């Protein structure tokens, strides 16, 4: 029983790690006459959209497709299943194929990898220099506002 659990765990782990790797293979593109056709995800295909068909990635996944011949890259979204032709790994929209420079070839070698647009947050500096505004009126005393006094105390305390 434990042996079967190990096999299932390894199979699942390998399945997910396969999705995270870079794939190399041939890409083709949809013909313009297929514009308006419903894709497997339920969306309508349009030749000017940056979409693709892939066999295993979930719908909505962003993929970075690179043409190694000229170094051009494009980010596409998975909206369909396929291609079901041996040796091909992705079907692109006409616009994506144009941006990669493979329209004249029809079928071209590409690399496909998962694209994650997450921005890594940065650590802000301890002291943020903000512009000083002198907000006051002609009436009243010439004392500093409390925020200026607190800022000056903070600067004195944190100076080496």
C-alpha positions in Angstrom: 0.0 0.0 0.0 2.8 2.4 0.9 4.6 1.5 -2.4 1.5 2.6 -4.4 1.4 5.9 -2.6 5.0 6.6 -3.5 4.4 5.9 -7.1 1.4 8.2 -7.2 3.4 11.0 -5.5 6.3 10.6 -7.9 4.0 10.6 -10.9 2.2 13.8 -9.7 5.5 15.5 -8.9 6.9 14.6 -12.4 3.7 15.9 -14.0 3.9 19.3 -12.4 7.7 19.6 -12.9 7.2 18.9 -16.7 5.0 22.0 -16.9 7.7 24.2 -15.3 10.4 23.2 -17.8 11.3 24.8 -21.1 9.9 23.0 -24.2 11.6 23.0 -27.6 9.8 22.1 -30.7 8.0 23.3 -33.8 5.3 25.9 -33.8 2.6 26.6 -36.4 -0.1 29.2 -36.5 -3.9 29.4 -37.1 -5.1 30.4 -40.6 -6.9 33.8 -40.7 -10.0 32.1 -42.0 -10.5 30.4 -38.6 -11.2 33.8 -37.0 -14.4 33.6 -35.1 -14.2 29.9 -34.4 -14.9 28.9 -30.8 -11.8 27.5 -29.0 -11.8 24.7 -26.4 -11.9 27.3 -23.6 -15.1 28.8 -25.0 -13.5 32.0 -26.3 -13.7 33.1 -29.9 -10.4 33.0 -31.9 -9.2 36.3 -33.4 -6.2 36.5 -35.6 -5.0 39.8 -33.9 -5.0 38.3 -30.4 -1.9 37.0 -28.7 -3.3 33.5 -28.0 -2.2 29.9 -28.5 -3.1 26.3 -28.3 -1.2 24.0 -26.1 -1.8 20.3 -25.1 -1.1 20.5 -21.3 -1.0 24.0 -19.9 -4.3 25.1 -18.3 -6.5 27.7 -20.0 -5.4 31.3 -19.2 -1.8 30.3 -18.6 0.7 32.9 -19.9 3.6 31.4 -22.0 6.7 33.0 -23.3 7.5 31.8 -26.8 10.9 32.5 -28.2 12.2 32.2 -31.8 15.8 31.1 -31.4 16.6 32.0 -35.0 16.1 35.7 -34.4 15.7 36.0 -30.6 12.2 37.5 -30.8 9.8 36.8 -28.0 6.1 37.0 -27.4 3.8 36.4 -24.4 0.7 34.4 -25.3 -2.3 33.1 -23.4 -3.5 29.5 -23.7 -7.1 29.4 -25.0 -7.2 26.2 -27.0 -6.0 22.6 -27.1 -3.6 21.2 -29.6 -1.7 21.0 -31.9 -2.4 17.3 -32.6 0.3 17.0 -35.3 3.3 15.0 -34.4 6.4 17.2 -33.7 4.5 20.4 -33.0 4.2 21.8 -29.5 2.2 25.0 -29.9 -0.3 26.6 -32.3 -0.1 30.4 -32.3 -2.4 33.2 -33.5 -1.4 35.1 -36.6 -0.3 38.1 -34.7 1.9 36.1 -32.4 3.5 34.4 -35.4 4.0 37.8 -37.0 5.8 39.1 -33.9 8.0 36.1 -33.8 8.8 36.4 -37.5 7.6 33.0 -38.6 4.7 34.0 -40.9 6.7 33.3 -44.1 8.0 29.9 -42.8 4.6 28.5 -41.6 6.3 26.1 -39.2 9.4 27.1 -37.2 11.4 25.9 -34.2 10.6 27.7 -30.9 11.1 27.4 -27.2 8.1 27.6 -24.9 8.2 28.3 -21.2 5.7 29.3 -18.5 5.7 33.1 -18.0 5.2 34.5 -14.5 4.6 38.3 -14.4 5.1 38.5 -10.6 7.0 41.6 -9.6 9.4 41.1 -6.7 8.8 43.7 -4.1 11.6 45.9 -2.9 12.6 47.0 0.6 12.2 50.7 0.9 14.8 52.9 2.5 14.5 53.7 6.2 14.3 57.4 5.7 12.2 58.7 2.8 13.1 62.2 1.7 9.8 64.0 1.1 9.6 67.6 -0.1 9.1 70.2 2.6 6.1 72.3 2.4 5.7 75.5 4.5 2.1 75.5 5.2 1.1 78.4 7.4 -0.7 81.7 7.6 0.4 85.2 8.3 -1.2 85.0 11.7 0.1 83.2 14.7 3.5 82.4 16.1 6.6 81.5 14.2 7.1 78.1 15.9 7.7 75.0 13.9 4.8 72.6 13.3 4.9 69.5 15.4 5.7 67.3 12.4 8.9 69.2 11.7 10.0 68.9 15.2 9.3 65.2 15.3 11.2 64.8 12.0 14.2 66.6 13.3 14.2 64.5 16.4 14.1 61.3 14.3 17.0 62.5 12.2 19.1 63.3 15.2 18.3 60.0 16.8 19.2 57.9 13.7 22.4 59.8 12.7 25.6 57.7 13.4 
